[in-house]
Amino acid sequence: MAADKKPEWSDPTKPDVCSSVVRKGEVLAAQESSLQKNTRFKKRISAEPSVEELFDGVLKGNRGMLARAITLAESNAEHHFLNAQELLQRLLPYSGNSIRIGITGVPGAGKSTFIEEFGMYLCSMGLNVAVLAIDPSSSISGGSILGDKTRMDQLSRNPRAFIRPSPSAGKLGGVHRKTRESLLLCEAAGFNVILIETVGVGQSEVIIRDMVDFFMLLVLTGAGDELQGMKKGILELADAIIVHKADGDNRQKAEMARKDYNRILHFLQPATKGWVSKAYTCSSLTREGIDKIWEVVQSFEKTGKSSGVLFERRNVQSREWLHAMIADQLQYHFYHHPEIINELPKIENEVIAGGKTVSSAVENLFKLFFHKKE
């Protein structure tokens, strides 16, 4: 091998200044590359479980099967609809044995934090808790973050808890259009308490009232006029108002807010017949008031069952569910009608150009839709 040489840029008069040398490389035998060219990654497609497998898995409390059953129920694919309905029909006799609690409030009220502490308390008492967390969907991209499970870190690892985040998918009222189906599946899986966390859009969250037994409203102090922040529309639907974050320097303000809300509730018609809605203070940080809230829920359940109000409420909710499904199916079939698909863009352009009124455009579209059905 030739002697090492100094690089060209070194000063030959000062050989000790530069320590770098240039060496001749060695020629090695060619090695075959382990990389394959022109290959594409293919996602591994797992076989979909049958209705029978899902049925058995849900009844046994299998979390994986429950999650897949909810995914099947939430799917918009036509071929999933019949399987989902068959599964729900078979599981229907095993549902209805839980207390359903809806939780709403303004963004920042600490709903996820409260649900985690409340859920952990219920799990410590030997109860099985399912959380259906509804996450807002973007009106632009349609996507959702679905980060509620991450925010409920302790509860998500509890063997007695099950957390399922779902997108609102454009559904108004802070819930998913298939939340009712998910609720029934969780009940069939053996969960005693179902907590439904809504998006948190304030006054418009009234649909959840038609899904749950007990409706809980979380409010804050120091966010302006508390009594104007939540209008009468949602206040009169709540079975309990929880003044959250009642700890530290905020404790006294929370107590004052509780008294203010109780004065207002005194003049409102009760949300549930035979039940007096009241406000309570609570802190998820210190866990103070968590046990009191569960006592209130238990008292509500006992009162409602003895008077028959809860039984009557669920009957009304089933009727409302029927009408909601009729509306969904009509909308689906209307927009998937072949003639509507062809004519809708043309009529849209006519309306935009001012050549046709909206009312006449709708009338024409429905004539096309019903003519095909006849």
C-alpha positions in Angstrom: 0.0 0.0 0.0 1.3 3.4 -0.9 2.4 5.7 1.9 -0.1 8.1 3.4 -0.2 11.5 1.7 -1.0 14.9 3.1 -4.1 16.6 1.6 -3.5 19.2 -1.1 -4.6 22.1 1.0 -2.0 21.4 3.7 1.2 23.6 4.0 4.2 21.4 3.1 6.5 23.7 5.0 4.6 23.0 8.2 3.9 19.2 8.2 3.3 19.1 11.9 0.4 21.6 11.8 -1.9 19.3 9.7 -2.7 15.8 11.1 -5.0 14.7 8.3 -3.8 12.2 5.7 -5.2 10.8 2.5 -5.4 7.0 2.2 -6.2 4.9 -0.8 -9.4 3.0 -0.5 -9.8 -0.8 -0.6 -12.0 -2.4 -3.3 -14.4 -5.0 -1.7 -16.5 -7.6 -3.3 -19.9 -6.4 -4.4 -22.7 -7.1 -2.0 -26.4 -7.6 -2.9 -28.7 -5.0 -1.6 -31.3 -6.1 0.9 -33.7 -3.5 -0.4 -36.2 -4.5 -3.0 -36.9 -1.9 -5.7 -40.4 -0.9 -6.9 -42.2 -2.4 -3.8 -45.2 -0.7 -2.2 -46.3 -1.0 1.4 -49.5 -2.9 1.6 -51.6 -2.5 4.8 -52.4 -5.8 6.4 -56.1 -6.3 6.3 -57.5 -8.2 9.2 -60.6 -10.2 8.7 -63.8 -8.6 10.0 -65.4 -10.6 12.8 -68.8 -12.1 12.1 -72.0 -11.0 13.9 -71.9 -14.2 15.9 -68.3 -13.5 17.1 -69.2 -9.9 18.0 -72.3 -11.1 19.8 -70.3 -13.6 21.9 -67.4 -11.1 22.5 -69.6 -8.3 23.7 -71.6 -10.5 26.1 -68.3 -11.7 27.5 -67.1 -8.1 28.1 -64.3 -8.4 25.5 -63.0 -4.9 25.1 -61.6 -5.5 21.6 -64.9 -7.0 20.4 -66.9 -4.2 22.0 -64.7 -1.6 20.2 -65.2 -3.4 16.9 -68.9 -3.6 17.4 -69.1 0.1 18.0 -67.0 0.7 14.9 -69.5 -1.5 12.9 -72.4 0.5 14.3 -70.8 3.8 13.4 -69.8 2.8 9.9 -71.4 4.6 7.0 -70.9 1.7 4.6 -74.1 0.1 3.3 -72.8 -3.4 3.8 -72.2 -2.8 7.5 -75.6 -1.5 8.2 -77.5 -4.8 8.1 -74.9 -6.5 10.2 -75.0 -3.8 12.8 -78.7 -3.9 13.0 -78.7 -7.7 13.4 -76.1 -7.4 16.2 -78.1 -4.7 18.0 -81.3 -6.7 17.7 -79.7 -9.7 19.3 -78.1 -7.7 22.1 -81.2 -5.6 22.8 -82.5 -8.0 25.5 -79.2 -7.6 27.4 -79.2 -3.8 27.5 -81.0 -1.3 29.7 -79.4 -2.3 33.0 -77.2 0.8 33.6 -77.6 4.3 34.8 -77.0 6.7 31.8 -75.4 10.0 32.7 -74.9 12.9 30.3 -72.3 15.4 31.1 -72.0 18.8 29.3 -70.7 22.2 29.9 -68.8 25.1 28.3 -65.4 24.4 26.8 -62.8 24.6 29.5 -65.1 23.6 32.3 -63.0 20.5 32.9 -65.4 17.8 31.7 -62.6 15.3 30.9 -60.9 15.9 34.2 -64.1 15.5 36.1 -65.1 12.3 34.2 -61.7 10.8 35.0 -61.9 11.4 38.7 -65.6 10.5 38.8 -65.0 7.3 36.8 -62.0 6.3 39.0 -64.2 6.8 42.1 -66.9 4.6 40.6 -64.4 1.9 39.6 -63.0 1.9 43.2 -66.5 1.0 44.3 -66.6 -2.1 42.1 -68.7 -0.6 39.3 -67.9 -1.0 35.6 -67.8 2.4 33.8 -68.0 3.1 30.1 -67.3 6.6 28.8 -68.6 7.7 25.4 -66.6 10.9 24.6 -67.8 12.9 21.7 -65.1 15.0 20.0 -65.9 18.0 17.7 -65.3 17.5 14.0 -63.8 20.1 11.8 -66.3 21.8 9.5 -63.5 22.2 6.9 -61.6 18.9 6.8 -64.2 16.8 8.7 -61.4 15.4 11.0 -61.4 15.0 14.8 -58.5 14.9 17.2 -60.1 12.2 19.5 -57.8 13.0 22.3 -60.2 12.3 25.2 -58.7 8.9 25.9 -55.2 10.4 26.2 -56.5 13.1 28.6 -58.1 10.4 30.8 -54.8 8.5 31.3 -55.5 6.9 34.6 -59.1 5.9 33.8 -58.1 4.4 30.4 -55.8 2.0 32.2 -58.3 0.9 34.8 -59.5 -2.6 34.0 -63.1 -1.7 35.0 -63.3 1.2 32.6 -63.9 1.5 28.9 -63.4 4.8 27.0 -64.6 5.3 23.4 -64.0 8.6 21.7 -66.1 9.3 18.7 -66.4 12.3 16.3 -69.5 14.4 16.2 -69.3 14.1 12.4 -71.3 17.2 11.8 -74.1 16.1 14.1 -75.5 19.1 16.0 -76.2 18.8 19.7 -72.8 17.7 20.8 -73.3 14.0 20.2 -72.6 11.4 17.5 -75.6 10.2 15.4 -74.9 6.6 16.6 -74.3 7.4 20.3 -77.5 5.5 21.1 -76.2 2.3 19.5 -72.9 2.6 21.3 -74.7 3.1 24.5 -76.7 -0.2 24.1 -73.6 -2.1 23.1 -71.8 -0.9 26.3 -74.8 -2.0 28.4 -74.8 -5.4 26.8 -71.1 -5.7 27.6 -71.9 -5.4 31.3 -71.1 -1.8 32.2 -73.2 -0.4 35.1 -72.6 3.3 34.5 -72.5 4.9 31.1 -71.0 8.5 31.0 -71.6 10.5 27.8 -69.4 13.5 27.4 -70.7 16.0 24.9 -68.7 18.3 22.7 -69.3 21.3 24.9 -71.0 23.9 22.8 -73.1 25.5 25.4 -76.8 26.2 24.9 -77.4 23.9 21.9 -76.6 20.6 23.6 -80.2 19.4 24.1 -80.2 16.2 22.1 -78.3 14.3 24.8 -81.3 14.9 27.1 -83.2 12.4 24.9 -80.5 9.7 25.5 -79.7 9.7 29.2 -81.4 9.3 32.5 -79.5 11.9 34.5 -78.3 15.1 32.8 -75.4 16.9 34.5 -74.2 20.5 33.6 -70.7 21.6 34.5 -70.2 25.3 35.0 -67.3 27.6 36.0 -66.9 30.7 38.1 -65.1 33.8 37.1 -66.1 33.5 33.5 -68.4 36.6 33.5 -72.0 36.5 34.5 -72.6 32.8 35.3 -76.4 33.1 35.1 -76.2 34.6 31.6 -73.4 32.3 30.4 -75.8 29.4 30.4 -79.3 30.4 29.3 -82.6 29.1 30.5 -82.8 26.6 27.6 -80.1 24.3 29.0 -80.5 25.1 32.7 -84.1 23.8 32.7 -82.9 20.5 31.2 -80.3 19.8 33.9 -80.9 17.4 36.8 -77.9 18.8 38.6 -75.5 21.7 38.1 -71.9 21.1 39.1 -69.8 24.2 39.9 -66.5 22.7 39.0 -62.9 23.7 40.1 -64.1 24.6 43.6 -60.7 24.6 45.2 -58.0 27.0 46.4 -58.8 30.7 46.0 -61.8 29.7 43.8 -63.6 27.9 46.6 -65.5 30.9 48.0 -66.5 32.0 44.5 -67.8 28.5 43.7 -69.9 28.5 46.8 -71.4 31.9 45.8 -72.1 30.6 42.3 -73.8 27.5 43.7 -76.2 29.6 45.8 -76.9 31.8 42.7 -77.7 28.8 40.6 -80.0 27.3 43.3 -81.9 30.6 43.4 -82.4 30.4 39.6 -83.4 26.7 39.6 -86.0 27.5 42.2 -88.0 29.5 39.6 -87.5 26.9 36.8 -89.7 23.9 36.0 -87.9 20.7 37.2 -86.2 18.8 34.4 -87.6 15.5 35.8 -91.0 15.1 37.4 -90.7 14.5 41.1 -87.1 15.6 41.3 -85.7 19.0 42.5 -82.6 20.0 40.5 -79.9 21.6 42.6 -76.4 23.0 42.2 -73.3 21.4 43.9 -69.6 22.3 44.1 -66.9 19.9 43.2 -63.1 19.8 42.7 -61.4 17.1 40.6 -58.1 18.4 41.9 -58.8 17.6 45.5 -61.6 15.1 44.8 -63.8 17.0 47.2 -67.5 16.6 46.3 -67.1 13.6 44.0 -68.8 11.2 46.5 -71.6 13.7 47.0 -72.4 13.8 43.3 -72.6 10.0 43.1 -75.0 10.0 46.1 -77.2 12.5 44.2 -77.2 10.2 41.1 -78.2 7.2 43.3 -80.9 9.2 45.0 -82.2 10.3 41.5 -82.2 6.7 40.2 -84.0 5.4 43.3 -86.6 8.2 43.1 -87.1 7.8 39.3 -87.6 4.0 39.4 -90.0 4.1 42.4 -92.2 6.7 40.7 -91.9 5.1 37.2 -90.5 8.3 35.7 -87.3 6.7 34.5 -89.3 3.9 32.8 -91.5 6.5 31.1 -88.5 8.6 30.1 -86.8 5.6 28.3 -90.1 4.9 26.5 -90.2 8.5 25.2 -86.5 8.3 24.3 -87.2 5.1 22.2 -89.9 7.0 20.3 -87.6 9.9 19.7 -84.9 7.5 18.5 -87.4 6.1 16.0 -88.2 9.5 14.6 -84.5 10.4 14.5 -83.7 7.2 12.5 -86.5 7.9 10.1 -85.1 11.4 9.4 -81.6 9.9 8.9 -82.8 7.2 6.5 -84.9 9.7 4.5 -81.9 12.0 4.2 -79.6 9.1 3.2 -82.0 7.7 0.5 -82.7 11.2 -0.8 -79.1 12.1 -1.5 -78.3 8.6 -2.9 -81.3 8.6 -5.3 -79.8 8.3 -8.9 -82.0 11.1 -10.3 -81.2 13.4 -7.4 -77.5 12.8 -7.9 -77.8 13.8 -11.5 -80.1 16.8 -11.1 -78.9 18.3 -7.8 -75.7 20.1 -9.3 -77.8 21.6 -12.1 -80.5 22.9 -9.7 -77.8 24.2 -7.3 -76.3 26.3 -10.1 -79.7 27.6 -11.1 -80.3 28.7 -7.5 -76.9 30.3 -7.2 -77.4 32.2 -10.5 -80.8 33.5 -9.3 -82.8 31.6 -12.0 -84.8 29.6 -9.5 -86.0 30.1 -5.9 -84.9 27.8 -3.2 -88.5 26.7 -2.5 -89.2 25.8 -6.1 -85.9 24.0 -6.3 -86.7 21.8 -3.3 -90.1 21.2 -4.7 -88.6 20.0 -8.0 -86.2 17.7 -6.3 -88.8 16.1 -4.2 -91.0 15.5 -7.3 -88.0 13.6 -8.9 -87.5 11.7 -5.7 -91.1 10.5 -5.2 -91.7 9.9 -8.8 -89.0 7.3 -8.8 -90.5 5.7 -5.8 -94.0 5.5 -7.3 
